[in-house]
């Protein structure tokens, strides 16, 4: 199961999040999202756990838990929405690129 983890402290790293979730089962991967412009954490990320039962227990236990002075937001990640891409002018469906 892919788990969304929000409201992370900006100084949290992959190892800290891995250790937090490892208490509830096997963690396949941790991916914290980094801002490209500043190269700093954006305060959220994703944790992959293969066992859905363990993932559910982790979500229940960690949602609203204070971590690094912030209350975590932890839930099952929703699929990424596809974007239309490009730009549309004059309300038409034609895409114009620069």
C-alpha beads as a LAMMPS data file, in Angstrom:
LAMMPS data file: protein, C-alpha beads

98 atoms
97 bonds

1 atom types
1 bond types

-500.0 500.0 xlo xhi
-500.0 500.0 ylo yhi
-500.0 500.0 zlo zhi

Masses

1 110.0

Atoms # bond

1 1 1 0.000 0.000 0.000
2 1 1 1.220 3.473 -0.827
3 1 1 0.816 5.812 2.152
4 1 1 0.736 9.617 2.046
5 1 1 2.571 11.314 4.926
6 1 1 1.942 15.038 5.262
7 1 1 2.854 17.846 7.635
8 1 1 6.335 16.431 8.100
9 1 1 8.920 18.668 9.733
10 1 1 11.115 20.192 7.034
11 1 1 14.238 18.695 8.592
12 1 1 12.877 15.106 8.508
13 1 1 14.855 12.714 6.337
14 1 1 14.156 9.304 4.787
15 1 1 15.795 7.438 7.681
16 1 1 13.660 9.158 10.335
17 1 1 10.439 8.347 8.459
18 1 1 11.639 4.791 7.788
19 1 1 12.326 4.257 11.498
20 1 1 8.916 5.661 12.425
21 1 1 6.996 3.341 10.065
22 1 1 9.229 0.301 10.655
23 1 1 7.708 -0.082 14.110
24 1 1 4.504 -1.274 12.383
25 1 1 5.913 -3.587 9.712
26 1 1 8.196 -3.956 6.723
27 1 1 8.735 -0.703 4.816
28 1 1 9.474 -1.191 1.129
29 1 1 10.440 2.433 0.386
30 1 1 10.309 6.034 1.592
31 1 1 10.136 8.978 -0.824
32 1 1 10.166 12.494 0.598
33 1 1 9.263 15.213 -1.898
34 1 1 11.930 17.879 -2.462
35 1 1 11.321 21.341 -3.908
36 1 1 13.364 21.658 -7.100
37 1 1 13.978 25.380 -6.716
38 1 1 15.218 25.340 -3.126
39 1 1 16.338 21.690 -2.828
40 1 1 14.502 21.534 0.525
41 1 1 11.780 19.222 1.749
42 1 1 8.216 20.220 0.846
43 1 1 6.927 18.672 4.087
44 1 1 5.321 15.557 2.664
45 1 1 6.192 12.227 1.146
46 1 1 5.153 8.637 0.544
47 1 1 5.843 5.351 2.292
48 1 1 5.338 2.009 0.548
49 1 1 4.402 -1.011 2.684
50 1 1 3.615 -4.344 0.990
51 1 1 1.449 -5.732 3.784
52 1 1 -1.898 -3.892 3.739
53 1 1 -2.775 -4.971 7.287
54 1 1 0.484 -3.547 8.649
55 1 1 0.006 -0.401 6.566
56 1 1 -3.485 0.070 8.008
57 1 1 -2.164 -0.279 11.552
58 1 1 0.594 2.250 10.781
59 1 1 -1.929 4.729 9.354
60 1 1 -4.189 4.427 12.410
61 1 1 -1.267 4.745 14.835
62 1 1 0.601 7.591 13.141
63 1 1 -2.174 9.886 11.885
64 1 1 -2.240 12.982 14.164
65 1 1 0.912 11.801 15.984
66 1 1 3.235 14.637 16.931
67 1 1 6.530 14.173 15.102
68 1 1 9.204 16.849 15.232
69 1 1 6.709 19.321 16.697
70 1 1 4.074 18.790 13.996
71 1 1 0.929 16.639 13.883
72 1 1 1.345 14.166 11.017
73 1 1 -1.340 13.609 8.392
74 1 1 -1.175 9.948 7.379
75 1 1 -3.579 8.184 5.018
76 1 1 -3.713 5.902 2.009
77 1 1 -2.306 7.737 -0.995
78 1 1 -4.739 8.540 -3.786
79 1 1 -3.725 7.963 -7.402
80 1 1 -2.137 10.965 -9.088
81 1 1 -4.548 12.852 -11.327
82 1 1 -3.488 13.262 -14.923
83 1 1 -2.979 16.842 -16.007
84 1 1 -4.035 18.209 -19.378
85 1 1 -0.550 19.590 -19.977
86 1 1 0.372 22.506 -22.202
87 1 1 -1.557 25.766 -22.321
88 1 1 -4.971 26.494 -23.687
89 1 1 -5.887 29.943 -25.014
90 1 1 -9.274 31.391 -25.974
91 1 1 -11.079 28.573 -24.209
92 1 1 -10.300 26.131 -27.015
93 1 1 -8.890 22.667 -26.576
94 1 1 -5.932 23.480 -28.816
95 1 1 -2.600 23.471 -27.080
96 1 1 -0.009 26.109 -27.808
97 1 1 3.593 25.745 -26.796
98 1 1 6.325 28.313 -26.548

Bonds

1 1 1 2
2 1 2 3
3 1 3 4
4 1 4 5
5 1 5 6
6 1 6 7
7 1 7 8
8 1 8 9
9 1 9 10
10 1 10 11
11 1 11 12
12 1 12 13
13 1 13 14
14 1 14 15
15 1 15 16
16 1 16 17
17 1 17 18
18 1 18 19
19 1 19 20
20 1 20 21
21 1 21 22
22 1 22 23
23 1 23 24
24 1 24 25
25 1 25 26
26 1 26 27
27 1 27 28
28 1 28 29
29 1 29 30
30 1 30 31
31 1 31 32
32 1 32 33
33 1 33 34
34 1 34 35
35 1 35 36
36 1 36 37
37 1 37 38
38 1 38 39
39 1 39 40
40 1 40 41
41 1 41 42
42 1 42 43
43 1 43 44
44 1 44 45
45 1 45 46
46 1 46 47
47 1 47 48
48 1 48 49
49 1 49 50
50 1 50 51
51 1 51 52
52 1 52 53
53 1 53 54
54 1 54 55
55 1 55 56
56 1 56 57
57 1 57 58
58 1 58 59
59 1 59 60
60 1 60 61
61 1 61 62
62 1 62 63
63 1 63 64
64 1 64 65
65 1 65 66
66 1 66 67
67 1 67 68
68 1 68 69
69 1 69 70
70 1 70 71
71 1 71 72
72 1 72 73
73 1 73 74
74 1 74 75
75 1 75 76
76 1 76 77
77 1 77 78
78 1 78 79
79 1 79 80
80 1 80 81
81 1 81 82
82 1 82 83
83 1 83 84
84 1 84 85
85 1 85 86
86 1 86 87
87 1 87 88
88 1 88 89
89 1 89 90
90 1 90 91
91 1 91 92
92 1 92 93
93 1 93 94
94 1 94 95
95 1 95 96
96 1 96 97
97 1 97 98
